[in-house]
């Protein structure tokens, strides 16, 4: 007698919401799912492609909003610092703050 075939339920592939990171930067709020960051974004960061990594993490809509509000390179360092501080706080370091 043939054995029944187990068919995976597509709903099992849906990850529950992860740790949502909220970044308040110069009066605007950006959010992303810390647990949803793709490995490619981390590889981009490690390869020094910080803008590409941040664009991937935030998503096209939030990245476009950031660029519209801050079109100059000079604001990027502060924004990257705020993103990292917020991620650190969400990852379990309560001494970090996401407000800037």
PAFITOR-568583 format. One record per residue: residue number from 1; residue in one letter; y, z, x negated of N, C-alpha, C, O in turn. Coordinates in nm, 2 decimals, always signed. Each point is the difference from the previous one (the first is absolute). Example, Ala and Ser with C-alpha at 12.3 -4.5 7.8 and 13.67 -1.06 7.14 Angstrom:
BEGIN
1, A, -0.57, +0.78, -1.32, +0.12, +0.00, +0.09, +0.12, +0.00, -0.09, +0.00, +0.07, -0.10
2, S, +0.11, -0.14, +0.14, +0.11, +0.00, -0.09, +0.11, +0.08, +0.08, +0.11, +0.01, -0.05
end
This chain:
BEGIN
1, X, -0.12, +0.00, -0.08, +0.12, +0.00, +0.08, +0.13, +0.00, -0.09, +0.01, +0.08, -0.09
2, X, +0.08, -0.17, +0.12, +0.12, -0.01, -0.09, +0.09, +0.13, +0.02, +0.00, +0.06, +0.11
3, X, +0.06, -0.02, -0.22, +0.09, +0.11, +0.01, +0.13, -0.04, +0.05, +0.05, -0.11, -0.02
4, X, +0.01, +0.20, +0.10, +0.14, -0.04, +0.05, +0.10, -0.01, -0.11, +0.00, +0.08, -0.09
5, X, +0.08, -0.17, +0.10, +0.11, -0.03, -0.09, +0.12, +0.09, +0.03, +0.04, +0.00, +0.12
6, X, +0.01, +0.07, -0.21, +0.12, +0.08, +0.02, +0.12, -0.08, -0.02, +0.02, -0.06, -0.11
7, X, +0.06, +0.05, +0.21, +0.13, -0.08, -0.01, +0.11, +0.10, -0.01, +0.02, +0.08, +0.09
8, X, +0.06, -0.09, -0.20, +0.11, +0.09, -0.01, +0.10, -0.02, +0.11, +0.03, -0.11, +0.04
9, X, +0.03, +0.22, +0.00, +0.10, +0.00, +0.10, +0.14, -0.03, -0.07, +0.03, +0.07, -0.09
10, X, +0.04, -0.18, +0.13, +0.13, -0.03, -0.07, +0.10, +0.12, +0.01, +0.08, +0.01, -0.09
11, X, -0.10, +0.07, +0.18, +0.10, +0.12, +0.01, -0.02, +0.09, -0.11, +0.09, +0.08, -0.04
12, X, -0.21, -0.08, -0.02, -0.03, +0.09, -0.12, +0.08, -0.04, -0.12, +0.02, +0.08, -0.09
13, X, +0.03, -0.21, +0.08, +0.07, -0.05, -0.11, +0.15, +0.04, +0.01, +0.07, -0.02, -0.10
14, X, -0.03, +0.07, +0.21, +0.14, +0.03, +0.02, +0.03, +0.14, -0.06, -0.06, +0.10, +0.04
15, X, +0.14, -0.10, -0.15, +0.02, +0.13, -0.07, +0.10, +0.08, +0.09, +0.09, -0.05, +0.06
16, X, -0.11, +0.18, -0.06, +0.09, +0.09, +0.07, +0.14, +0.00, -0.07, +0.00, -0.03, -0.12
17, X, +0.10, +0.06, +0.18, +0.13, +0.00, -0.07, -0.01, +0.10, -0.11, -0.05, +0.11, +0.01
18, X, +0.11, -0.15, -0.12, +0.00, +0.09, -0.12, +0.12, +0.09, -0.01, +0.06, +0.04, +0.10
19, X, -0.02, -0.01, -0.22, +0.11, +0.08, -0.02, +0.13, -0.09, +0.00, +0.02, -0.08, -0.09
20, X, +0.06, +0.10, +0.19, +0.12, -0.08, +0.02, +0.11, +0.06, -0.09, +0.03, +0.12, +0.01
21, X, +0.02, -0.20, -0.10, +0.11, +0.04, -0.09, +0.13, -0.05, +0.07, +0.02, -0.11, +0.03
22, X, +0.08, +0.21, -0.03, +0.13, -0.04, +0.05, +0.10, +0.02, -0.11, +0.00, +0.10, -0.07
23, X, +0.08, -0.20, +0.05, +0.09, +0.00, -0.11, +0.14, -0.02, +0.06, +0.03, -0.10, +0.06
24, X, +0.06, +0.20, -0.08, +0.14, -0.01, +0.05, +0.08, -0.04, -0.12, +0.00, +0.08, -0.10
25, X, +0.06, -0.19, +0.10, +0.08, -0.05, -0.11, +0.13, -0.05, +0.05, +0.01, -0.10, +0.07
26, X, +0.10, +0.16, -0.11, +0.13, -0.04, +0.03, +0.02, -0.03, +0.15, +0.06, -0.10, +0.04
27, X, -0.11, +0.20, +0.04, +0.03, -0.01, +0.15, -0.10, -0.09, +0.07, +0.01, -0.02, +0.12
28, X, -0.11, -0.03, -0.18, -0.10, -0.08, +0.06, -0.14, +0.05, -0.03, -0.03, +0.06, -0.10
29, X, -0.06, -0.08, +0.20, -0.14, +0.06, -0.01, -0.10, -0.12, -0.02, +0.01, -0.10, +0.08
30, X, -0.09, +0.12, -0.17, -0.11, -0.10, -0.03, -0.13, +0.08, +0.01, -0.01, +0.11, -0.04
31, X, -0.10, -0.17, +0.09, -0.12, +0.06, +0.01, -0.12, -0.09, -0.04, +0.01, -0.12, +0.01
32, X, -0.11, +0.18, -0.06, -0.12, -0.07, -0.03, -0.12, +0.10, +0.00, +0.01, +0.12, -0.01
33, X, -0.13, -0.18, +0.02, -0.12, +0.08, +0.00, -0.06, +0.01, -0.14, -0.04, -0.10, -0.06
34, X, +0.05, +0.22, +0.00, -0.04, +0.02, -0.14, -0.15, -0.04, -0.02, -0.03, -0.05, -0.10
35, X, -0.05, +0.08, +0.20, -0.14, -0.03, -0.01, -0.03, -0.15, +0.02, -0.11, -0.04, -0.02
36, X, +0.21, -0.03, +0.07, -0.02, -0.15, +0.03, +0.05, -0.09, -0.11, +0.00, -0.12, +0.01
37, X, +0.04, +0.18, -0.12, +0.05, -0.08, -0.11, -0.11, -0.08, -0.06, -0.11, +0.06, -0.04
38, X, +0.12, -0.19, +0.03, -0.10, -0.09, -0.06, -0.01, +0.02, -0.15, +0.11, +0.02, -0.07
39, X, -0.22, -0.04, +0.01, -0.02, +0.01, -0.14, +0.08, -0.10, -0.07, +0.05, +0.02, -0.12
40, X, -0.03, -0.14, +0.18, +0.08, -0.10, -0.07, +0.15, +0.05, -0.02, +0.06, -0.03, -0.11
41, X, -0.01, +0.11, +0.20, +0.13, +0.05, -0.02, +0.01, +0.10, -0.12, +0.09, +0.00, -0.07
42, X, -0.20, +0.08, +0.06, +0.00, +0.09, -0.11, -0.02, -0.08, -0.14, +0.06, +0.04, -0.10
43, X, -0.14, -0.15, +0.11, -0.01, -0.08, -0.12, +0.13, -0.06, -0.04, +0.04, -0.01, -0.12
44, X, +0.04, -0.04, +0.22, +0.13, -0.06, -0.02, +0.09, +0.11, -0.07, +0.07, -0.03, -0.09
45, X, -0.07, +0.15, +0.15, +0.08, +0.11, -0.06, -0.04, +0.02, -0.15, +0.09, +0.01, -0.08
46, X, -0.22, +0.00, +0.06, -0.05, +0.02, -0.14, +0.04, -0.11, -0.09, +0.02, +0.02, -0.12
47, X, -0.01, -0.14, +0.17, +0.03, -0.12, -0.08, +0.16, -0.01, -0.02, +0.04, -0.10, -0.05
48, X, +0.03, +0.19, +0.11, +0.15, +0.00, -0.02, +0.06, -0.09, +0.11, +0.12, -0.02, -0.01
49, X, -0.19, -0.02, +0.11, +0.06, -0.08, +0.11, +0.04, +0.09, +0.11, -0.06, +0.00, +0.11
50, X, +0.15, +0.09, -0.13, +0.04, +0.10, +0.09, +0.05, -0.05, +0.13, -0.03, +0.05, +0.11
51, X, +0.12, -0.15, -0.11, +0.05, -0.05, +0.12, -0.11, -0.06, +0.09, +0.00, +0.02, +0.12
52, X, -0.09, -0.10, -0.18, -0.11, -0.05, +0.07, -0.09, +0.11, +0.07, -0.04, -0.01, +0.11
53, X, +0.02, +0.12, -0.19, -0.08, +0.11, +0.05, +0.07, +0.06, +0.12, -0.06, +0.03, +0.10
54, X, +0.19, +0.00, -0.11, +0.08, +0.07, +0.10, +0.00, -0.09, +0.13, -0.01, +0.05, +0.11
55, X, +0.03, -0.18, -0.13, +0.00, -0.09, +0.11, -0.13, +0.00, +0.07, +0.00, +0.00, +0.13
56, X, -0.11, +0.01, -0.20, -0.13, +0.01, +0.06, -0.02, +0.13, +0.08, -0.06, +0.00, +0.11
57, X, +0.10, +0.11, -0.17, -0.01, +0.13, +0.06, +0.08, +0.01, +0.13, -0.05, +0.05, +0.10
58, X, +0.18, -0.09, -0.11, +0.08, +0.02, +0.12, -0.02, -0.11, +0.10, +0.02, +0.03, +0.12
59, X, -0.07, -0.14, -0.15, -0.01, -0.11, +0.09, +0.12, -0.09, +0.01, +0.11, +0.05, -0.04
60, X, -0.12, -0.17, +0.09, +0.11, -0.10, -0.01, +0.12, +0.05, +0.08, +0.11, -0.02, -0.05
61, X, -0.13, +0.08, +0.17, +0.12, +0.04, +0.08, +0.08, +0.11, -0.07, +0.13, -0.02, +0.00
62, X, -0.19, +0.12, -0.05, +0.07, +0.11, -0.06, +0.06, -0.05, -0.13, +0.12, +0.05, -0.04
63, X, -0.19, -0.13, -0.04, +0.06, -0.05, -0.12, +0.12, -0.09, +0.02, +0.10, +0.01, -0.07
64, X, -0.10, -0.09, +0.17, +0.11, -0.08, +0.04, +0.12, +0.08, +0.04, +0.11, -0.03, -0.04
65, X, -0.14, +0.14, +0.11, +0.11, +0.09, +0.04, +0.06, +0.07, -0.12, +0.12, +0.01, -0.01
66, X, -0.20, +0.03, -0.08, +0.05, +0.07, -0.13, +0.08, -0.10, -0.07, +0.11, +0.03, -0.05
67, X, -0.15, -0.16, +0.03, +0.07, -0.10, -0.08, +0.14, -0.03, +0.07, +0.10, -0.02, -0.07
68, X, -0.10, +0.02, +0.20, +0.13, -0.02, +0.07, +0.10, +0.11, -0.02, +0.12, -0.02, -0.02
69, X, -0.17, +0.14, +0.02, +0.08, +0.12, -0.02, +0.04, +0.02, -0.15, +0.11, +0.05, -0.02
70, X, -0.20, -0.09, -0.07, +0.03, +0.03, -0.14, -0.03, -0.13, -0.08, -0.11, -0.01, -0.06
71, X, +0.19, -0.09, +0.06, -0.03, -0.12, -0.06, +0.02, +0.00, -0.16, -0.04, -0.10, -0.06
72, X, +0.08, +0.21, +0.00, +0.02, +0.00, -0.14, -0.11, +0.08, -0.07, -0.06, +0.10, +0.06
73, X, +0.03, -0.13, -0.18, -0.11, +0.06, -0.08, +0.04, +0.15, -0.02, -0.10, +0.08, -0.01
74, X, +0.22, -0.05, +0.00, +0.04, +0.14, -0.04, -0.06, +0.11, +0.10, -0.02, +0.11, -0.04
75, X, +0.00, -0.15, +0.16, -0.05, +0.10, +0.10, -0.15, +0.01, -0.01, -0.06, +0.10, +0.05
76, X, -0.01, -0.19, -0.11, -0.15, +0.00, -0.01, -0.06, +0.12, -0.06, -0.10, +0.06, +0.04
77, X, +0.16, -0.01, -0.16, -0.06, +0.11, -0.07, +0.00, +0.13, +0.09, -0.10, +0.07, +0.00
78, X, +0.21, -0.05, +0.07, +0.00, +0.12, +0.09, -0.10, -0.02, +0.12, -0.06, +0.10, +0.04
79, X, +0.05, -0.22, +0.01, -0.10, -0.02, +0.11, -0.14, +0.02, -0.05, -0.08, +0.07, +0.07
80, X, +0.05, -0.12, -0.19, -0.14, +0.02, -0.05, -0.03, +0.15, -0.03, -0.11, +0.04, +0.03
81, X, +0.21, +0.03, -0.08, -0.01, +0.14, -0.02, -0.03, +0.07, +0.13, -0.08, +0.09, +0.01
82, X, +0.15, -0.12, +0.10, -0.02, +0.06, +0.13, -0.13, -0.03, +0.05, -0.07, +0.08, +0.06
83, X, +0.02, -0.21, -0.08, -0.14, -0.03, +0.05, -0.10, +0.08, -0.07, -0.09, +0.05, +0.06
84, X, +0.10, -0.04, -0.19, -0.10, +0.08, -0.08, +0.00, +0.14, +0.04, -0.10, +0.07, +0.01
85, X, +0.22, -0.01, +0.00, +0.01, +0.14, +0.04, -0.06, +0.03, +0.13, -0.07, +0.10, +0.02
86, X, +0.09, -0.19, +0.08, -0.05, +0.02, +0.13, -0.15, -0.02, +0.00, -0.07, +0.08, +0.07
87, X, +0.01, -0.17, -0.15, -0.14, -0.02, -0.01, -0.06, +0.13, -0.06, -0.11, +0.04, +0.04
88, X, +0.17, +0.01, -0.14, -0.05, +0.12, -0.07, +0.00, +0.12, +0.10, -0.10, +0.08, +0.00
89, X, +0.20, -0.07, +0.08, +0.01, +0.11, +0.10, -0.11, -0.02, +0.10, -0.07, +0.10, +0.04
90, X, +0.04, -0.22, +0.01, -0.10, -0.03, +0.10, -0.14, +0.02, -0.06, -0.09, +0.03, +0.08
91, X, +0.08, -0.05, -0.21, -0.14, +0.01, -0.06, -0.03, +0.15, -0.03, -0.11, +0.03, -0.05
92, X, +0.20, +0.06, +0.09, -0.04, +0.14, -0.02, +0.08, +0.08, -0.09, -0.03, +0.11, -0.04
93, X, +0.15, -0.16, -0.01, +0.09, +0.07, -0.08, +0.12, +0.04, +0.08, +0.09, -0.07, +0.01
94, X, -0.10, +0.19, +0.05, +0.11, +0.04, +0.09, +0.14, +0.02, -0.07, +0.10, +0.02, +0.07
95, X, -0.10, -0.01, -0.20, +0.13, +0.02, -0.07, +0.08, -0.13, +0.00, +0.12, +0.01, -0.03
96, X, -0.18, -0.12, +0.06, +0.08, -0.13, +0.00, +0.06, -0.02, +0.13, -0.05, +0.04, +0.11
97, X, +0.17, -0.11, -0.11, +0.07, -0.02, +0.13, +0.02, -0.15, +0.00, +0.02, -0.07, -0.10
98, X, -0.01, +0.01, +0.23, +0.02, -0.14, +0.01, +0.14, -0.04, +0.03, +0.03, -0.12, +0.01
99, X, +0.06, +0.22, +0.02, +0.13, -0.03, +0.03, +0.08, -0.03, -0.12, -0.01, +0.06, -0.11
100, X, +0.11, -0.16, +0.12, +0.08, -0.03, -0.11, +0.14, -0.03, +0.05, +0.09, -0.03, -0.08
end
